[in-house]
Amino acid sequence: MNAPFALQGEAVRAVDLGQPDEAARIEGFVREMGGSVFHRPAWLRAVERGTGQRARGLVSEKGGALTGWLPLSEVHSPVFGRLLASSGFAVEGGVLAERDATAAALCRATEEYAVRLSCPTIELRGGPAGEGWHTRSDSHCGFVVPLATDDEAQLLAIPRKQRAEVRKGLENDFEVSIGIRARDRAEHYAVYAESVRNLGTPVFPRSLFDAVLDGLDADILTVRHQGRPVASVLSLYHGDAVLPYWGGGTQAARALRANDRMYFELMLHARRQGCERFDFGRSKTGSGAYSFKKNWGFEPEPLAYSSWTAPGAARRDADPTSGRHAARIALWRKLPLALANKLGPPIARGLG
């Protein structure tokens, strides 16, 4: 934006997150407002380093103090077009503001900003939306529970049927490790890539995972069977919560109950690290992942996502459950893993 957008003594302007002082100031505002890890400039910068999608954002200020913040990733996709996402590659985001009027001003200013950047779409993953924006709360749900006080209590907190699956996983001869070494990263990426290929989804570039591990509080928990990794999850730590964010298992994982063991071990590890909550992330309402999390005793909480489309532009459709993409997903599931891993990252870095 070339000039600030004024509102009753407040001014909205674009920020340069490459300036350390600017980024540090916004990080402090995110902490004060109780924002998510996805509101952090550190997240936007990691996404930029890992995918090439530019870190941007708008702030509102009054009397030299921050009063609002809207984190943005400028996403370019040859398949789905251009958009501003808040936040890119995230399940949360949107406006953080002290007042409703400030949030509204940030949304209005973002419409202008998007047009200037030739982005016909804005997506907010949470928070208030602008007037006339499209908002829905029936597409995804979040899942968060408090962690128990000890290992046995954590096991007993899991509903009976799912607890039996976890017990089977505990009985198997697994090796469980936690770290961010080269081996941890390579094994996680191999397992995750196979998992998403089986779901019909292009895999993100490994550089995204490396950037997140290097730029935020994160680690990898891997479950191995007979020396081979069968399940692995990259988790984020923010405030008092652990967020298992990018996880999956090989074809062998289900019969071995490796995923069940993985998430239970992560609960124990997170509590020992001082976490009080387990944030299982979002899932498409009614999906298999949605049911899996409910089986663990998590109550779904509907998430409100909002979008704006420039006048005359077509609404963006990057929903993997959309009927428009069903044939593509079916085809992707049949690709040899090596080919999917080669073709996937250039596509996935534009999904945002």
N, C-alpha and C positions, 0 to 999 in steps of 0.2 A: 504494500500500500504506500502511495506517495505522500499522503497526508493523514494526520490523525482524524479519527471520527469522534467528534465531541458529544458529550452527553452530560448536562448539568454539572460541569466542572470536571467530569471524567473524560479521558481521551483514550481511544483505542488505536493501537499501532501494531505493525508487524515487528517481530523480533528476529535477531540474528543469534541463533543458538551456538554459533561458532565462537561467540564472545564468552569467555569463561565467567566473567562477572555477571553477565546477563543470565546465563544458565543457572549459576549458583543462586541468584536472587529468586528465580522462578522455582527452583528446587525447594527453597525455604517456604515459599507460598504454598506449594503442594503439601508440604508437611503440615503447615498451620491449618490448612483446609481439610485435612484428612483424605487427600486424594489417593488414587490407586497408583500402583507402579507404572501403569500405562499413561498416567498424566505427567510422568517425570520427563524432563528434557533428556535424561540419560537413556530412557527407552527410545525416544525419537532418534537420538544420535546413533544408537546401536542399530536400529532399523535402517538408517541411512548408510552406515558403514557396511551392513550385511547385505543390502538389496539395491542400493543406489537410489532409493526413493527418498527425496529430500525432506529433511526435518524443517518444519516451519511452525508458526504459531502466532496467535494474537494475544496481546495483553491489554487490559484496561488499567489506567492509573489515575490517581487523584492526589494532588499535593505531594507528588513524589513517591507515593505508596501504591503498591499493587492492589487492585480491587477485583481483578478477574483474570482468568487464563484459559485459553482454548488451544490445546496441543493439536498439531496437524501434521500429517504426512502427505506430501504431494505424490500421488501414485500414478504411474504411467503403465498402461497395459495394452499390448497390441491386440488382445482378445476382448477386453472389457472397457477399454477407453481410459479416460483420465478422471481422477477425483481427488478431493481433499478428504482424508479419513481422520477421524479422531477416536482412537489413534490407530495408525497403521499396524497391521498384523496383531491387533489387540482385541480383547473381548470387552474391554471397558474404555472409557474416555469421556469426551464431551466437555462441557463448560464447567469450570469451577469459578464461582462468583459469590461475592458477599451479599448481593442484592439481585432480585429478579430483574430489575430494570437493567442492571449491568449485563446479566446473561443475555437479555434480549438484544442489547446493543452489540454484543460480541457476535451473536448469530447474524444480525443484519450486516455487520461489517464483513463477516465471512462470505456472505453472498457476493458482495462486491469484490472481495479478494479472489474468490473462485473464478469469477468472470475474467478478471485481469490475468489470471494464470491459465486461462483456457481450460478450466476444469468444469464441466457441466454438471457435476454431481458433488454433493457434500454428504458424508455419512457421520453421524454422531452415535457412538456406542455408549449411550447413557447420558444423563444430565438433561437439563431443560432444552427445549427446541425453539426455533424461531416461529413467528406467526405464519401460518399457512404451510408449515412443513408437514411432511407425512410421517406419522409416528405409529408404531405398532408394538404391542407387548405380548403377542401370542406366538412369536416365532422361536424364541429362545428362553431358557431358564438358567439361573445360576444356582449353585449348590455349595453351601457353607455350613460347617458344623464346628462346635468347640472340640478341641482335643481333650482326651481323658487325662487323668492325673498320673497313671502308671500303665505299664504294658498290659497287665491283666485286665484292667478296667477298659482299656482301649479295645481289646478283643471282645469283651462282653458288651460293649456299646454297639457292636455290629449286630443287626438282626440275625436271628437264628439260622436261616437258610444260607445267607451270605457268609456267616461265621463258619459254617461247615466247609464252605469252599476255601476260606482262608486257612482253616486247620489242615486241609489237604495240602495246600501249598506249603505250610510250615513243616509238614512231614516229608516233603521231597528234599532230595539232596541238592540244594542250591548253594551257590556262592553269591553273596550280596556285597557289592562294593559301592562306595560313594566318593566322587572326586571330579576333577576337571582336567585330568592329565590327557595327553594325546590319545592314549588307549581308550579312556572313557568316552572321549568325543567321537572317535572313529566307530566304536561299537554302538554308541547311541544312534549315530546317523544311519548306520547299516540297518539296525532294527527298525528305526522310525521310517526309513524309506520303504522298507518292505511292507510295513503296516499300512501306510497311506496308499501305496500302490494297490494293495488288496481292497482298499475302500474306493478305489477309482479316482484318487486325488493326486495331482502332481506334488512332488516333494519340494519343500523350500530349499533354497541354496544352503549348503553347509556354512557358508560365511555368515549367515544370519545367526545361527546358533553360536558360532564362535564369538561374534560381536556381542551377543547378549551375555555369554559367560564371562567375557573380558570386561564388560562395562557395567554389570549389575551384580547384585548379590544372588548368585545362582549356583546350582550344582547338578550333577548327574548321578542317579541311582540306577545301577544295572544288576539284573539277576542273570546268573549264568548256570547252565546245566551241562554237566560233563565237559566243562571248559568252554562252552559256546554261549554267547549272549542270546537270551530268548525274550527278554523284556527290559525296557530301559525308559527312563523318564527324566527330562530336564525340568527342574523346578525353580521357581522364583521365590524369593523371600522378601516380604515387604511389611513393615510394621510388625504386627504380632501374628502374621499369617504366612503359611506356605502355600504356593500355588503350583501344583503339578501341571505343567503347561504343555509341553510337547512330549507325549509318551506313546508307546505302542509295544506290540509283541510280534514275534514271528508266528508262522503257522503252527509251530509246536507249543506255543505259549498257552493256548486255551486248555488243552488236555492236561498240561502240567500244572495248571493254576498259577502260572508265573505272574500274570498281571495282578491277581489277587494278593499274592505274596509281596509284589512290588509296592502296591499302594499301602498295605499294612506296614511294611518296613519303613516307608516314607513317613507315615504317621508317627511311628516311634522315634525316628531320627529327628523329625521336626520338633517334637516336644522336648527332646534333649537339647535342641538348639535354642530353646526358649520360646518357641511358637505356641500360641494359644488357640489358633483356628486353622482348619484345613479347608482351603478354598478349592473345590473340585472343578472350578471353571464353569463354562457355559456348555449347554448341549441343545440341539434342536429339539423342540417340544415334541414328545412322542417317539423320538428316535431310540435306537438300541442303546446308545450311550446314556440317554435320559433314563431309561429303565435300569441300566446297570448302576447308576448313581443312586437311584431311589432304593435299589436293593441293599445298598450300604447304609441306609437309614437317613439319607439326606433328603430334606424337604425342598422341592423345586420352588424357586422364587422367580416370577416372570421378570424379564428384562425389557426395558423400553428403549428401542432403537429408533432414531429419527433420520430422515433424509430430506434433502432439498435438490430439486432438479431445475436447471436453468430454463427459462421460458423457451419453448420450441424444441427442447432436447428430449430424447427418449429416456425413460427411466432405466437406470443401470440394473442389470440382472446377473449377479455373480453368485446367486444362491445355488450351492451344489445339489440341493434337493428339488430344484426347479425342473419341471418336465422338459424344458428346453435343453437341459444338459444331460438328460438320462442316457442318450446314445453315446455321448462322449465318455461318460463315466463307465459304462459297460465296456467300451473299447479299451479304456485305460487299464481296467482290471486284467485284461488279457495280454498286456504288453510284457515281454520279457523284462525282468527287473533291471538288468543293465541298461536297456533302452529307455525304460521309464526314468531311471536316475539321470540319464543324459538329457532327455527332453524336458523333464519336469521343472528343474530350477528356473530356466528362462521364462517359463509360463507362470510359475508360482510366485516369482518375485513381483509380478504385477497384480496379484490377487488382493493384496492390501488388507 
